[in-house]
Amino acid sequence: MILETLAGVVAALFGGAEPAVWTGYTEAETVLVAPVAPGRIVSIKVRAGDSVAMDQPLVTLDAAADHAALAAAEAAVAGAAAHLDNLRTGRRPEEIAVIRASLHRAEADLGLAQVTLDRSAQLLAQGRVPEATVDRDRAALTAAAAAVEQLRAELAVAGLPARKAERLAAEAALAQARAGAEAARVALRERALSAPLAGRIETRFREPGEVVAAGAPILSLYDPDRLFAVFFVPEAARARLRPGERLSLSCTGCVEGLTATLTELATDPQFTPPVIYSREERARLVFRAKAMVAPGAGLLPGQPVTLALRP
């Protein structure tokens, strides 16, 4: 009985306590650089490990078809704009001049028809012409007057713009053409891929001359100041950790004083992953945790690290 009690005391004092130290590895938030449309790669300006600035040119794709599409779209805009301008301004000055000349000739014919009718009426009064002659000349005067009125109406209409419905349709066609031209410009710009963030190239998946599908990655990059330490803690240690807690971080060849802030702590346990288990730990249930490494640590993705509670 006494021996059992002493054994319990010794166990309480020296045994059973989990050390607050965990092993893991670094992980980066990788961003893939991929085209939005398929195409042939003309050039890739970076290699794995290169540092890049935000918006730095990275990849150029063949854009011959896109240049042709833009030229066609801009020609469609010019045609639609000319058609709308023609509807807004009425007929050309040359066409109006032709109508005006016809009107002058018709007015002269009207004057002649009036003189002819007056003369026929006088001759009829003198009994020198039959009444049918006067009727014929009166009909000619009526026809000449109608021709003058018609040409005056044509001249007035020639100076007017097109009907509202026609103008609205032409305006819509111009807007559609402009939208098509803008879409062609966007497609042309997208043949040149640039860095979405400042960081470091991690992987180069393709080479110039290859044809890539839409969304197929050509490069991957990451921000060196946004690295995470992934590690696994046993259930007993999990209760002592809270998101936002700062941890000490160390690794082989690293400077001292590195830290990481706990950002994620899994609620479901799992067996120790093969990437880090030892013979003693391979059957233990653990919880996955993730901590953001303080900027400027100079670590690389996949680097083994050790984390611990800060004293």
C-alpha positions as CSV (number, residue, x, y, z in Angstrom):
1,M,0.0,0.0,0.0
2,I,2.8,2.4,1.0
3,L,4.7,1.4,-2.2
4,E,1.7,2.2,-4.4
5,T,1.2,5.6,-2.7
6,L,4.9,6.4,-3.3
7,A,4.6,5.3,-6.9
8,G,1.7,7.6,-7.4
9,V,3.5,10.6,-6.0
10,V,6.5,10.0,-8.1
11,A,4.3,9.7,-11.2
12,A,2.6,12.9,-10.3
13,L,5.9,14.7,-9.8
14,F,8.0,13.3,-12.6
15,G,5.9,11.5,-15.1
16,G,2.8,11.7,-17.4
17,A,3.3,15.4,-18.3
18,E,3.3,16.1,-22.1
19,P,6.1,18.4,-23.1
20,A,4.7,21.6,-24.8
21,V,6.9,21.1,-27.8
22,W,5.7,20.0,-31.2
23,T,7.3,19.3,-34.6
24,G,5.9,20.3,-37.9
25,Y,6.8,21.9,-41.3
26,T,6.3,25.2,-43.0
27,E,3.6,25.7,-45.7
28,A,3.0,28.6,-48.1
29,E,-0.2,30.0,-49.6
30,T,0.4,29.3,-53.2
31,V,-1.1,31.4,-56.0
32,L,-1.3,29.8,-59.5
33,V,-0.7,31.9,-62.6
34,A,-2.9,30.6,-65.5
35,P,-4.5,32.0,-68.6
36,V,-8.2,32.6,-68.9
37,A,-8.2,31.4,-72.5
38,P,-6.2,28.6,-74.2
39,G,-3.1,29.5,-76.2
40,R,0.5,28.9,-77.1
41,I,3.2,30.2,-74.7
42,V,5.6,32.6,-76.4
43,S,7.9,33.4,-73.5
44,I,8.2,32.9,-69.7
45,K,10.4,35.6,-68.1
46,V,11.1,34.0,-64.7
47,R,12.3,30.7,-63.1
48,A,11.7,28.9,-59.9
49,G,13.2,30.9,-57.0
50,D,13.0,34.3,-58.6
51,S,11.6,37.2,-56.6
52,V,8.9,39.2,-58.4
53,A,7.2,42.5,-57.9
54,M,3.4,42.9,-58.1
55,D,2.2,43.4,-61.7
56,Q,5.6,42.3,-63.0
57,P,5.3,40.6,-66.5
58,L,5.7,36.9,-66.2
59,V,4.3,35.1,-69.3
60,T,3.4,36.1,-72.9
61,L,0.9,34.1,-75.0
62,D,0.5,34.2,-78.7
63,A,-1.9,37.0,-79.6
64,A,-2.1,37.1,-83.4
65,A,-5.8,36.1,-83.4
66,D,-6.6,38.6,-80.7
67,H,-5.0,41.4,-82.7
68,A,-7.1,40.5,-85.7
69,A,-10.3,40.3,-83.5
70,L,-9.6,43.8,-82.1
71,A,-9.1,45.2,-85.6
72,A,-12.4,43.8,-86.8
73,A,-14.2,45.1,-83.7
74,E,-12.8,48.6,-84.1
75,A,-13.9,48.6,-87.8
76,A,-17.4,47.6,-86.7
77,V,-17.4,50.6,-84.3
78,A,-16.4,52.9,-87.1
79,G,-19.1,51.6,-89.4
80,A,-21.8,51.8,-86.7
81,A,-20.8,55.4,-85.8
82,A,-20.9,56.5,-89.4
83,H,-24.4,55.0,-89.9
84,L,-25.7,56.7,-86.8
85,D,-24.2,60.0,-87.9
86,N,-25.9,59.7,-91.3
87,L,-29.2,59.1,-89.6
88,R,-28.8,62.1,-87.4
89,T,-27.9,64.6,-90.1
90,G,-30.3,63.6,-92.9
91,R,-29.2,63.4,-96.6
92,R,-26.0,64.7,-97.9
93,P,-25.7,68.3,-99.3
94,E,-25.3,66.9,-102.8
95,E,-28.6,65.0,-102.6
96,I,-30.4,68.1,-101.3
97,A,-28.9,70.2,-104.2
98,V,-30.4,67.8,-106.7
99,I,-33.8,68.0,-105.1
100,R,-33.6,71.8,-105.0
101,A,-32.7,72.0,-108.7
102,S,-35.7,69.8,-109.6
103,L,-37.9,72.1,-107.5
104,H,-36.7,75.1,-109.5
105,R,-37.5,73.4,-112.8
106,A,-40.9,72.3,-111.5
107,E,-41.7,75.9,-110.4
108,A,-40.8,77.1,-113.9
109,D,-43.0,74.5,-115.4
110,L,-45.8,75.6,-113.1
111,G,-45.4,79.2,-114.3
112,L,-45.5,78.1,-117.9
113,A,-48.6,76.0,-117.3
114,Q,-50.3,79.0,-115.8
115,V,-49.4,81.3,-118.7
116,T,-50.6,78.6,-121.2
117,L,-53.9,78.2,-119.4
118,D,-54.5,82.0,-119.3
119,R,-53.9,82.2,-123.1
120,S,-56.1,79.3,-123.8
121,A,-58.9,80.9,-121.8
122,Q,-58.6,84.1,-123.8
123,L,-58.7,82.2,-127.1
124,L,-61.7,80.2,-125.9
125,A,-63.5,83.5,-125.1
126,Q,-62.7,84.6,-128.7
127,G,-64.0,81.3,-130.1
128,R,-60.6,80.5,-131.5
129,V,-59.9,77.2,-129.6
130,P,-62.2,74.5,-128.4
131,E,-63.0,74.0,-124.8
132,A,-61.1,70.8,-124.7
133,T,-57.9,72.8,-125.1
134,V,-58.6,74.8,-122.0
135,D,-59.4,71.6,-120.1
136,R,-56.1,70.1,-121.1
137,D,-54.1,73.2,-120.1
138,R,-56.0,73.3,-116.8
139,A,-55.0,69.7,-116.1
140,A,-51.4,70.4,-117.0
141,L,-51.4,73.3,-114.5
142,T,-52.8,71.1,-111.8
143,A,-50.1,68.4,-112.5
144,A,-47.4,71.1,-112.4
145,A,-48.6,72.4,-109.1
146,A,-48.7,68.9,-107.6
147,A,-45.1,68.3,-108.8
148,V,-44.0,71.5,-107.1
149,E,-45.6,70.5,-103.8
150,Q,-44.1,67.1,-103.9
151,L,-40.5,68.4,-104.4
152,R,-41.0,71.0,-101.7
153,A,-42.0,68.2,-99.3
154,E,-39.0,66.1,-100.4
155,L,-36.7,69.0,-99.7
156,A,-38.1,69.5,-96.3
157,V,-37.8,65.8,-95.4
158,A,-34.3,65.6,-96.8
159,G,-33.1,68.0,-94.1
160,L,-34.6,66.0,-91.3
161,P,-32.9,63.3,-89.3
162,A,-34.2,59.7,-89.4
163,R,-37.1,58.5,-87.4
164,K,-36.6,58.1,-83.6
165,A,-36.9,54.3,-83.8
166,E,-34.2,54.1,-86.5
167,R,-31.9,56.3,-84.5
168,L,-32.4,54.3,-81.3
169,A,-31.6,51.1,-83.2
170,A,-28.5,52.6,-84.6
171,E,-27.4,53.9,-81.2
172,A,-27.9,50.4,-79.8
173,A,-25.8,48.9,-82.6
174,L,-23.0,51.4,-81.9
175,A,-23.1,50.5,-78.2
176,Q,-22.9,46.8,-79.0
177,A,-20.0,47.4,-81.4
178,R,-18.1,49.4,-78.7
179,A,-18.7,46.7,-76.1
180,G,-17.3,44.1,-78.6
181,A,-14.2,46.3,-79.1
182,E,-13.7,46.6,-75.4
183,A,-14.0,42.8,-74.9
184,A,-11.4,42.3,-77.7
185,R,-9.1,44.7,-75.9
186,V,-9.5,42.8,-72.6
187,A,-8.8,39.5,-74.4
188,L,-5.7,41.0,-75.9
189,R,-4.4,42.3,-72.5
190,E,-5.0,38.9,-71.0
191,R,-2.5,37.3,-73.4
192,A,0.2,38.9,-71.1
193,L,0.2,37.4,-67.6
194,S,1.6,39.4,-64.7
195,A,2.3,38.7,-61.0
196,P,-0.8,39.0,-58.9
197,L,1.3,39.7,-55.8
198,A,4.9,40.5,-54.8
199,G,6.6,37.2,-53.9
200,R,8.8,34.3,-55.0
201,I,8.3,31.9,-57.9
202,E,7.8,28.4,-56.4
203,T,7.2,26.2,-59.5
204,R,7.5,26.6,-63.3
205,F,5.1,24.0,-64.8
206,R,5.4,24.8,-68.5
207,E,7.9,25.9,-71.1
208,P,7.7,28.3,-74.2
209,G,6.1,26.6,-77.2
210,E,3.7,24.5,-75.2
211,V,-0.1,25.0,-75.7
212,V,-2.0,25.4,-72.5
213,A,-5.7,25.1,-71.8
214,A,-7.7,27.8,-70.0
215,G,-7.0,27.7,-66.3
216,A,-4.0,25.4,-66.6
217,P,-1.2,26.7,-64.3
218,I,2.0,27.9,-65.9
219,L,3.7,29.2,-62.7
220,S,3.0,29.2,-59.0
221,L,4.3,31.8,-56.5
222,Y,3.9,32.7,-52.9
223,D,4.5,35.6,-50.5
224,P,7.6,34.8,-48.3
225,D,6.1,36.9,-45.5
226,R,3.0,34.7,-45.4
227,L,4.3,31.3,-44.3
228,F,2.5,29.0,-42.0
229,A,3.8,26.3,-39.6
230,V,1.7,23.2,-39.7
231,F,2.0,20.9,-36.6
232,F,0.1,18.3,-34.7
233,V,-0.7,18.4,-31.0
234,P,-2.1,15.6,-28.7
235,E,-5.4,16.0,-26.9
236,A,-3.8,17.0,-23.6
237,A,-1.9,19.9,-25.2
238,R,-4.9,21.0,-27.3
239,A,-6.7,22.2,-24.3
240,R,-3.9,24.7,-23.5
241,L,-3.9,26.3,-27.0
242,R,-6.1,29.1,-28.2
243,P,-6.2,30.8,-31.6
244,G,-4.2,34.0,-31.5
245,E,-1.6,32.6,-29.1
246,R,2.0,33.3,-29.9
247,L,4.4,30.3,-30.0
248,S,8.2,30.0,-30.1
249,L,9.5,28.7,-33.4
250,S,12.9,27.1,-34.0
251,C,14.6,25.1,-36.8
252,T,18.0,23.9,-37.8
253,G,20.1,26.9,-38.9
254,C,17.4,29.5,-38.0
255,V,18.1,32.6,-36.1
256,E,16.9,32.7,-32.5
257,G,13.7,34.4,-31.3
258,L,11.4,33.4,-34.1
259,T,7.7,33.3,-33.3
260,A,4.4,32.2,-34.9
261,T,0.8,33.0,-34.1
262,L,-1.8,30.2,-33.9
263,T,-4.5,30.7,-36.5
264,E,-6.2,27.4,-36.8
265,L,-6.8,24.4,-34.4
266,A,-8.7,21.4,-35.7
267,T,-11.7,20.1,-33.7
268,D,-11.5,16.5,-35.1
269,P,-8.5,14.3,-34.2
270,Q,-6.5,12.2,-36.7
271,F,-3.6,9.8,-36.6
272,T,-0.1,11.4,-36.7
273,P,0.6,12.0,-40.4
274,P,3.3,9.9,-41.9
275,V,5.3,12.9,-42.8
276,I,6.2,13.6,-39.2
277,Y,5.5,10.4,-37.1
278,S,8.1,8.4,-35.4
279,R,8.0,4.8,-34.1
280,E,6.6,6.0,-30.8
281,E,4.0,8.4,-32.2
282,R,2.6,6.7,-35.3
283,A,-0.5,5.4,-33.5
284,R,-1.3,8.5,-31.5
285,L,-4.4,10.6,-32.2
286,V,-3.5,14.3,-32.7
287,F,-5.1,17.6,-33.8
288,R,-3.9,19.5,-36.7
289,A,-2.8,23.1,-35.9
290,K,-1.6,26.0,-38.1
291,A,0.3,29.1,-37.0
292,M,1.4,32.1,-39.1
293,V,5.1,32.7,-39.0
294,A,6.2,36.2,-38.1
295,P,7.3,38.1,-41.3
296,G,11.0,38.2,-42.0
297,A,11.8,34.8,-40.7
298,G,13.5,33.8,-43.9
299,L,12.1,30.3,-44.0
300,L,11.2,28.2,-47.1
301,P,8.1,26.1,-47.7
302,G,8.5,22.5,-46.5
303,Q,11.1,23.3,-43.9
304,P,11.0,21.3,-40.7
305,V,10.3,23.4,-37.6
306,T,9.7,23.0,-33.9
307,L,7.1,25.0,-32.0
308,A,6.6,25.4,-28.3
309,L,4.6,27.4,-25.8
310,R,6.3,30.7,-24.9
311,P,7.5,30.9,-21.3
